[in-house]
Amino acid sequence: MTDKEVSMSTTQSAPTHPTVAPLQPPTRYLFGPGPTMVDPRVYQAISKPIVGHLDPYFIQVMQDVQELLKPVYGAENGSTLVISGTGSAGMEAAIANFVDPGSKFAVFANGYFSDRLTEMAKRNGAIVVRSEKAWGETFTDAEAAEFIHREKPNVVGYVHAETSTGALQPGHAICAAAHEAGALVIGDCVTSLGGLPVEFDKTGIDIAYSCSQKGLSCPPGLSPFALSQRATDWLNQRTTPSRSWYLDLKLIHDYSTVSHRYHHTVPISMFYALREALLVIAEEGIENRWERHRRINKLFAEQIEGMGLGFHVPAAHRIPTLNTVLVPKGVDDAKVRKRLLQGPGIEIAGGFGPLAGKIFRIGLMGPLATEEKVKFFLDEFKRALSAEGYSF
């Protein structure tokens, strides 16, 4: 086929199926907990022609992503890589590689995703012990230390920013106590990475995973990962293979960082997207980005409280990118959310589990963390609440 024929074949309109309409997604404003809005530059990057997953150009793209992730994680002393899969794949990779059958896994349980960590560890054959609090509460330094020193686990897991509740759990005391006990620490950073400081090195986290579709303002599909030297040494010394072949971090690390030998076919276009999203963050400056999200969240909270509404989590323990606003008495949260979606096209989320019907989960991340977008959202939120009987 000549170049002219190739050009003609790619520009001609594709035939349409008689019962399937052309793809025309509605315009949405993603003010939920994720996925969030995607930067236009990321859409442009994802449309670029793909190369092979062993192509030198793509190997360089992977290396770029790993380097760009380090300041975002605060992992200058650790190593970074990317799991082909969503945040749950990152979670499963952490468990499959570091939580062995018969080992003791200690979980700080205060929300849905700590429960998911628990379930994965149980399926992997671990002995799971849990320190439990109500959804939305956090653990004090003393509580963290007492639990770990009492249980003496092999691995400790906690959720840094709990998507189901809006609560932010500091990890410094958890990591310090775990290391005193000789344990590794897994930190779930799915809702924190890119929007607020993770401080991987300073906190002492050993294994961290996140996702591409929240604070990084990228489509879902990848799980950025970070490993401390302690975790890397432990991984290199293990004599039995991971129970998951696809999520075997030794194999993934070798492919992405060392030999570049084939392990699996990674989603090329998603790596393009993540690379561009990280470049956008680097150009803004990671500390400037954190400050922007903090400032916008403070403005949002003041306006919400001015409307007579409250929050599920006290101010000192809130995630600055994800707000859990209490549903006013007598208001049906599902009807409010339906009005927002069907009217201006705004998506927010409700609560689930013990918080079902009790909270709105409202994200202010990336392109939506601006004064203009906050005003737009609050104006529409007021209209929807008023229509459902709430008096300001």
N, C-alpha and C positions, 0 to 999 in steps of 0.2 A: 504494500500500500504506500502510495506516495505521500509526501508531507501535505500536499493539497487535499488529498482524499482524507487523511487523518483529520485535518482542520474541518473539512465539511462534515465528517461523521460526528464530530464532537459539538458542532454548533447547530445541527438540525434538531428540531424539537423531538423529544422522545414520545413514542406513542403512549396514550393514556389508557388505562383499564376502564372499561365502560361503567363499572360500579365504584371505582375509587377516584375521589376528587383529587385534584392537584394539591400538593402539600402547602398549606397556608396557615401556619400556627397563629393563634390570636396574639395580640399585643398584651403582654402581662407585665406588671410591676411586681417583682418578686421580693416582697417585704416579709417573707416567712423565714424560717430557720435554715433553709437551704432546699434546693439550689437557689442561688442568688443571681443577681444581674451579672451579665458577662460584658467586659469591656469590649467596645467595637474592634479594637486592635486584635483582640483574641479571636474574634470571629474571622477576621482577615487571615490570621495565621493558620487557623484550622483548615482553611480552604486551599492552602498551598499544595502543590503536587507532592505525593509521597515518594520516598525512596525506600530501599530495602532496609530491614531492621539490622542488617550487618554492614550496610553501606558506611564508609568513613564519614560521610556527612552526618548521618544519623547518630553515629557514635559520638561525634562532637556535640550534637544537640543534647544527648544524654548527659555528657560531661558539663555542659553549660547549665543544665537544670540542677545538677547536683551542687555546683558551686553557688548558684543563685539561691538555693534553698538554705544554705548555711547561715547567713545573717538573719533570715526570716525565722528560722528555728532558734537562733542564738547558739548554734552548734559548731563553732569554729574549731573546737578541739575534738569533735566527733566526726562521724562520716554520715553521708546522706545518700539515699537512693530512692527509687520510685517503684511502687508495686503496681502492676497492671491490674486494676480493679478499684472499686470504690473504697471508702473508709472502712467498711466492714471487712474487706479483704486485708487491709492493713492490720486491723484488730486480730483477725485470724492468723495472719503471718506472725504477729508478736506471740500469740499463744502457742502456735504449732512449733515454733523454733526455740522457745525458752521455757515452756511449761511442760515438763516431761510427765508421763504416767507415773503415779505414785508420789510425785513431788507435792509440796504444800504451797498452795497459792492463796495469798491473803488479799481480799478485796475490800475497798472502802465503798460501801453500797449505799447510794442515796439518790438513785434515779434509774431510768430505763437502761442506759448504756453500761452502767456497772452491772446490771442484771445480765446483759448480753455477754459481757466479759466472763461472768460467772458460768453461764451456760456453755460457752466455748471451752472453758477450762475443764468443766465436768466431762464434756464429750471427749476431751483429750486424756481423760483418766486421772486428773489431778485430785488431790485432797483439798477441797475448797473451804476456807474459813472466811467469815464475813463480819465486818463491823458495820452495823446498820443504823441508819438514821432516816427520818421522814424525807420524802422527796422535796428538795429545795433547801434542806439544811446542809451545813458543812461541818467538817471535823476540825477541832482545835489541835494545836501542836501537841499538847499533852495527851489528848485522846489518841492521836496518831502514834505517838511514841509508845504509849502503854500497850496498845493493841499489838504492835509489831514485836515489842520485846517479850510479850507474853506468848505469842504464837510461834515465834522464830521460824518464819516461812522461808522458802527458797526464792520465791518471787512475790512481789507486791504489785497490785494494780489499782490505779485510781483514774478518775475522769477529771481532767483539768477544768473543762467547761462543759457542763452537763446540758445537752440540747433539750432534754425533756423538762427541765426545771428552770433554767436560766441562772443556775448557781455556779460560782467560780470557786474551785478548791485549790488553795495554795499547796505546793508540793514540797517545799523546802524541808519541813519537819518529817514528812513521810520518807523522803529520800535519805535524809541523814540517819534516821532510825533503821531503815532497811539496810543501809550499808554497814552500820554497826552490827547488824545481825547477819551480815554476809549475804544478803539477798539482793537480787536485781530488781529494778523498778520499771514497770510499764506505765507510761502516761498516755492517756487518750487525749489528743490535742485536735480532734476533728473540728470543733467549733471555735478554737482559739487561734490556730495558725493563720497568720496574715492580718488579723484584726486587733490582736493584743499581744503583749510580750509572753512568749513561752519560756524564754531563758533556759534552754535545755542544759547548757553547761553549768550555769550558776545554780540552777535548782538541783542538779545532780540526777536528772532522769537518765536512765540507761537505754530504754527503748521507747521511741515515740512514733506514733502514726497519726496521720491526718487525712484530709480529703482535698480534692481540687475545687469543689463547688461551693464553698462557703467563703471564708475570709480571703481566699486567693482570687475570687471573682472569675472562675473558670468553669467550663462545663464539668459534670460529673464523669468519673471514669478512671481516675488515678488516685493513688494513696501515697503521698510523700512520707518518707520514713527517715528516722534518724537513729543512730547507734552510738553509744559511748564507747570509749576504748575498752572499758570493763566488759561491756556486752560483746564487743567484737572478739575479745580474747576468749570469753566463755564459749562463743559460737565456734571459734576455730579449734577449741580443745574438745568439743563434744565428739564422742566416738560412734554414736548412733545417728543415722540420718533423721531429718525432720519427718514427722508422720505425714506431712503434705509435700508432694513432689513439686507441684506448681508454685507453692509459696515457700519453697526451701530458700532461705536467705543466703546460704552459702553459694548456691547455684546462681541466684539472681545477682549477687554481688560480683561473682566471677564474670558473668556476662556483661554487666553494666559498667564495671570498674577495672577489672584486671585483664582477663584474656580476650573478652568480647566474643567468646565462643557461644554459639547458639544455645539458648535455653527455651525460649518461647517467642512467638511473634508478638511483639508489643504493639499497642495502638499508636502508630506513628503520628497521626494527625493530632492526637491528644497530647503527645509530647511537644509538638509544635505549639499547641495552645498554652500548655503550662509554661513553656519557656517564655512566651510573650507576656503572659500574666505576671510572671516573676520579674520581667524587665520593666513592666509598668510600675510595679512596686519599688524596684530599685531606683527608678527615675524619680519617684516621689520621695524616696528615702523612707526606710522602714520605721524609724522613730517618728517621722512626720506623719506617717500613716497611722501609727498607734495613737498619736495625739489627736489627729482628726477624728478618729472613731470615738475617742474618749470625750472630746468636746461636743460632738454631735449627740452622743448619748446623754450627756448632761443636759443639753438643751431639750431633748425629747422628754426626759424624765420630768423636768420642770413644767413643761407644757401638759404632760399627762396628769401630774398632780394638780395643776391648775384647773383641770377639767373635773376634779373631784374623784379621780381614779387612783387606785393603789397598785402596788407591786407584790408579787408573791415572795420575792427575795429581798431582804434588807439591802440598803444601798451599798454597804461595805462588802457585800458578797455577790454582787451582780456581775454578770458577764456584760462588758460594755458594747457588745455587738448584737446581743440577743436579749430582748426584754420580755418578761412574763408579766403581763398586765392582768390584774384581777378583773373578771367579768362582773359588772355591776349586778346587784340583786334584782331579780325580775327580768333580766335580759337573756335572751337565747343567743349564745355565742355563735352557733351554727348559722342562724339567720343573719347576723351581722356580717359574718364572713361571706355568706352568699351574696349579700348586697354589694359588698366591696368587689367581689369577683365579677359579678354580672354587670355592674355599673362601670366604674372607672378601670376595671381590670386589675385590681389590686389583690394579690394573694398574701394572706397571712395564715397562720396555723392555729389550731386549738390545742388544748391539752389532751393527754391520754393517760391511761392507767388511773391512779388515784386523783389526777388533776383534770380528768375529762369534764368539760363544761365549766371549769373554774378559772381558766386563764386563756388569754390570747398570747400566742408566741409571735413576737414582732421583731424581725431582724433589720438591722441598719448596717449593712456591710458594703464595702467597695463603692461602686458608683452611686448607691443610694444614701451613703453617709455624707449628705450635704444639707445645708440649711434649706435650700430650695426644695429638696425632695422631702424633708421632714415636714415642711409647711404643707406641701401637696398631700402627703399622707394624712396628717392630722385634720385637715379640712374635710377630707373624704371620710375619715373615721368618725368625726363628729356627726356628719350627716347620717351615716349608717346607724350610729347609736341612737340618735334622735328618732329616726324612723322606727326603731324598735322599742321606743318608749322611755329612753333614758333622758332625764331632765338635767341640764347643766346648771 
